[in-house]
């Protein structure tokens, strides 16, 4: 890893903020690095308020969307709530459909089949709407590029409202409304909402016109927080407010579906990280292994007993997903080795029998191993489908745009995308992608980066600092858990490998005092997951530097501070 120390703010700014908030210089530094510059901004950061959410009608086309929904209700039209099969899409469908159904009966949901229809708005879905008398489709977490599909629907007398957060193309679909904060002509103050977040803004607009307040919508925020975590959007601005209150709902009054999941894993007081690694994979597993509608059923169920049955089925999907993910990852790694492709700028692998539902996870695993932009292909009907993942700092979506002549269709984000192409295009695409990435990626981006917020001494670590850092949560992109560096530390002789194959490193470290080399601060425990191979370095008695986050270790009813090592050298 290359360690990158974040720039230290100007001393005057740190002193000014420290005085205004009555905190020490280190806390002021961390806040300034997160864009918090004064008392008012600190208040919003530490005490997020629902009242600070933006007016949903600032979003382009919001009035048109709300008016069309009211018109549909007044005319007793059938409304189809349509969403993608991942966490963002299924939570968005659960949110909007359950809100509408509480007020109007003629509402149904539709999640496309990952294998039969693929990502986004499908012609099959529109045919379903026509066959079943739906005249309004509200698409969530997809649709901003569905120009042909929306035109096809219009021919059949079906209107579209699109709630998306992906980057639009040059032309927008001819829908009644296209709600997307990334539209060039949309001046909504916050552009980083997830798909479920855009759906929430639509619900907020409907609620305002019904005379309700945002406080009436708090029970829906567990869905929004889950989507924010799973879709890896920045946890800043509105997302921070929504995630903060959504986590409270998950921990204090979870919907039946979440409660059923949490009963199985026996976890209390979830963080956003827990949501990402416990709830999100299970919701995702439904669409990966069977059908995303199973996730919607779980998330909209109000009876706990029935929710437990749904959760048990989804747990089985998740178990199967883990097995497949491991198996395909091993095959993909072997393919890279067999083809002697370890030294390329990219990883592009393909096997027609790989399960389409897990190729995105496999792409992430390969990126972790080789740390370069990665695509994993499988056969999908008469075409090849792929999931793309990137490394920090490199825009894989832009790279795919540079290969557009070798691709049938693609969409996504800076760090994750999906695409389809014809089998005969595969080799030319692979060569073109390697060329485009090789010519555009700075060499340092191919080495994993460990960002460090501040260099500190071990005696700076106190229970008070830990209490303040806890209030920085929820953590995520734009507000990552603070990472510190300490130099010249030594193990006390306690270091050992722990866990299966001793792959984790457990140690106790001390640091010599600045003025008196014999002065030693009180030893502090540290755990380094997957750092077991560093044990020989630590046991030599020499000094080393550590990059770490602060953590609490609970053992036998006692809580103590410990360092969670990210790297050491």
Protein Blocks (a to p, Z undefined) as FASTA:
>chain_A
ZZdddddddfklmmmmmmmnopafklmmmmmmnopabfklmmmmmmccfklpccfklpgh
klmmmmmmmmmmmnopacdddddfbfklmmmmmmmmmmmmmmocbbcdddddfklnogcj
dfklmmmmmmnopabdcdehihjlmmmlmmmmmmnopacddddfbdcdfbdcddfbdcdf
kbfklccfbfkbcfklmmmmmmmmmmmmnopafklmmmmmmmmmmmmmmnopacehjlmm
mmmmmmmmmmmmccfklmmmmmmnopghiafklmmmmmmmmmmmmmmmmomklmmmmmmp
mbfklmmmmmmmmmmmmmmmmmmmmmmmmmmmmmmmmnopmlpmbdcdddfkbcfklmmm
mmmmmmmmnopaddddddehjbccddddddehiafklmmmmmmmmpfbdcddfkbccddd
dfklmmmmmmmmmmmmmmmmcfklmpccdddfbdcdfklpcfklmmmmmmmpccdehiac
dddddehiacehlaccedehhlaccdddddddfklmmbccdddddddehilmmmmmmmno
pacddddddddddeehiacdddddfbdZZ
